[in-house]
Amino acid sequence: MKLFLGCTRTLVQSLIGLSIALLISSCAKLPPEPVEPTAETWTNPYPEGTYEHFKAENYPERSSAYFNHEVLARTDPSNSHIIISLSLQRAFLMNGDEVAIDYPVSTGTSSHPTPAGTYTILEKIKAKRSNLYGKVLDASGKVVNSDADSRTAKIPPGGKFLGASMPYWMRFTWTGIGHHVGNVPRYPASHACIRGQANILPIVFSKVKVGTKAEIVE
């Protein structure tokens, strides 16, 4: 009986050992798990500072601008034009076919769309307020309507309509569409105007003139 039990125990141990060996052998033959590219493993293949490098990372959603300083230095109101892309929500200060600045913008919503077309800058005003959109204040100066349309807004006794600030205004149409400083989320959010960032628009403003071409493309 002892001999039988001893043989049985030895056989069980041998079978366990064989199973473990087969399992290890089987696992060793499995193909390696694929490595998904991550922000830590991906390297921008383009030289730092180039336009290609800028556009390779989170473009066009990124909120930063690209400056080609060499092109920008020789860009002036005599040779510049502006291109605004509705689909990219980005604008381009151009010198001929060269990009001087590529910067984010926010154009009109579906209810107040920015119309595509070719325009010229009709006027330039550094400190401009809208005569259509803004807010309504009561007699004490308290805001009672923060998203008012001057054509329909009700003004309380002693109150007034205060047009929205639109610094560095560049007018494209006499119906109220232009390019100016404003809030720039990465999606259309305006009443048809083209908003740009406060650190970019003064530069663009200085590089264009009344009569400069501005093209809005889909």
C-alpha positions in Angstrom: 0.0 0.0 0.0 2.8 2.5 0.9 4.5 1.6 -2.3 1.3 2.2 -4.3 0.7 5.6 -2.6 4.3 6.6 -3.2 4.1 5.7 -6.9 0.8 7.6 -7.2 2.3 10.7 -5.6 5.3 10.5 -7.9 3.0 10.2 -10.9 0.8 13.2 -9.9 3.9 15.3 -9.3 5.3 14.3 -12.7 2.0 15.2 -14.4 1.9 18.6 -12.7 5.4 19.3 -13.7 4.7 18.3 -17.3 1.6 20.5 -17.5 3.6 23.5 -16.2 6.3 22.9 -18.7 3.8 22.6 -21.6 2.1 25.8 -20.4 5.3 27.7 -20.3 6.3 26.4 -23.7 2.9 27.3 -25.2 3.0 30.9 -23.7 6.6 31.4 -25.0 5.4 30.8 -28.6 2.6 33.5 -28.4 3.3 36.6 -30.6 4.2 39.7 -28.7 1.4 42.2 -27.9 1.4 45.1 -30.3 2.6 48.5 -28.9 0.2 51.3 -29.5 1.8 54.6 -30.3 1.4 57.1 -27.5 2.4 60.7 -26.8 5.4 59.3 -25.0 6.6 57.1 -27.9 5.7 59.4 -30.9 8.3 61.8 -32.1 7.5 64.7 -34.4 9.6 63.8 -37.6 10.0 67.4 -38.8 12.6 69.9 -37.6 11.5 72.0 -34.7 10.4 75.5 -35.7 9.3 74.6 -39.2 5.7 74.9 -40.4 5.6 71.2 -41.0 6.5 70.6 -37.3 3.8 72.9 -36.2 1.1 71.3 -38.4 2.1 67.7 -37.4 0.8 68.1 -33.8 -2.9 68.5 -33.0 -3.6 70.7 -36.1 -5.9 72.5 -36.8 -7.4 72.3 -33.3 -4.4 73.8 -31.5 -5.0 77.2 -30.1 -1.5 78.5 -30.8 -0.2 80.4 -33.9 2.6 79.8 -36.2 4.9 82.7 -37.1 7.3 82.6 -40.1 9.3 85.5 -38.8 11.4 85.9 -42.0 8.2 86.1 -44.2 6.5 88.3 -41.6 9.4 90.8 -41.5 9.0 91.5 -45.3 5.2 91.5 -45.2 3.5 94.9 -45.2 0.2 96.5 -46.4 1.5 96.6 -49.9 2.0 92.9 -50.4 -0.3 91.1 -47.8 -3.6 89.4 -48.0 -5.7 87.3 -45.6 -7.2 83.9 -46.1 -9.8 82.5 -43.6 -10.8 78.8 -43.6 -14.2 78.1 -42.2 -13.6 74.3 -42.1 -10.2 74.6 -40.3 -11.3 77.6 -38.1 -7.9 79.1 -38.9 -6.7 82.2 -40.7 -3.6 83.0 -42.6 -1.8 86.3 -43.1 -0.2 85.8 -46.5 2.6 87.3 -48.5 2.0 86.1 -52.0 2.0 82.3 -51.6 3.9 82.3 -48.3 2.3 82.0 -44.9 3.5 84.8 -42.5 1.1 83.8 -39.6 -1.2 80.8 -39.3 -3.6 81.5 -36.4 -6.8 80.2 -34.9 -10.1 82.0 -35.4 -13.8 81.6 -34.5 -16.3 82.3 -37.2 -20.1 82.4 -37.3 -22.5 79.8 -35.9 -25.0 78.0 -38.1 -27.7 80.5 -37.2 -25.3 83.4 -38.0 -23.0 82.0 -40.6 -19.9 83.7 -42.0 -20.4 83.8 -45.8 -17.6 82.5 -48.0 -16.4 84.9 -50.7 -13.7 87.3 -51.7 -13.7 90.7 -49.9 -11.5 93.7 -49.4 -11.0 95.5 -46.1 -13.3 98.5 -46.1 -12.3 100.2 -42.9 -9.8 99.8 -40.0 -10.7 101.0 -36.5 -8.6 100.1 -33.4 -11.3 100.7 -30.9 -14.6 99.6 -32.3 -18.0 98.7 -30.7 -20.8 96.8 -32.4 -23.9 98.7 -33.2 -25.9 95.4 -33.5 -24.8 93.1 -30.7 -23.9 93.8 -27.1 -25.6 94.1 -23.8 -28.4 96.1 -22.2 -27.8 98.1 -18.9 -30.4 99.4 -16.6 -30.3 102.9 -15.1 -27.9 101.8 -12.4 -25.5 100.2 -14.9 -26.4 96.7 -14.1 -26.5 94.2 -17.0 -30.0 93.0 -17.7 -29.3 91.4 -21.0 -25.9 90.1 -21.8 -26.6 88.9 -25.4 -28.7 91.7 -26.8 -29.5 92.6 -30.4 -30.0 96.4 -30.7 -32.7 95.9 -33.3 -35.0 94.0 -30.9 -33.7 94.6 -27.4 -35.9 96.4 -24.8 -34.1 99.2 -23.0 -35.4 99.9 -19.5 -36.1 103.5 -18.5 -32.8 105.2 -17.9 -30.9 102.3 -19.3 -28.8 101.9 -22.5 -27.5 99.5 -25.1 -23.7 99.0 -25.0 -22.2 97.4 -28.1 -19.8 94.6 -27.8 -16.1 95.6 -27.9 -14.4 94.6 -31.2 -10.8 95.9 -31.0 -8.7 96.0 -34.1 -11.7 96.0 -36.4 -11.2 95.2 -40.1 -14.5 95.5 -41.9 -15.3 93.1 -44.8 -18.9 94.1 -45.6 -21.1 97.1 -44.9 -23.7 94.6 -43.4 -21.5 94.1 -40.3 -19.1 91.3 -41.0 -15.4 91.9 -40.1 -12.3 90.6 -38.4 -11.7 91.6 -34.8 -10.4 90.6 -31.4 -12.7 88.3 -29.4 -13.1 85.0 -27.7 -11.7 82.2 -29.8 -12.9 78.8 -28.8 -12.0 76.0 -31.3 -15.4 76.1 -33.0 -17.7 78.6 -34.7 -19.2 80.9 -32.0 -19.7 84.4 -33.4 -22.5 86.4 -35.0 -20.8 86.0 -38.4 -17.7 88.0 -37.7 -14.3 86.4 -37.6 -12.8 86.6 -34.1 -9.0 86.5 -33.5 -6.8 86.4 -30.5 -5.7 89.6 -28.7 -2.0 88.8 -29.2 -2.4 88.1 -33.0 -4.9 90.7 -34.4 -2.8 93.8 -33.6 0.0 92.3 -35.8 -2.4 91.4 -38.6 -4.0 94.9 -38.3 -0.6 96.5 -38.8 0.2 94.5 -41.9 -3.0 95.3 -43.9 -4.7 98.4 -45.2 -8.1 99.5 -46.6 -8.2 97.7 -49.9 -6.3 94.6 -48.8 -7.9 91.4 -50.1 -9.6 89.0 -47.6 -10.7 85.6 -48.9 -13.1 83.4 -46.8 -13.1 79.8 -48.0 -15.1 76.8 -47.0 
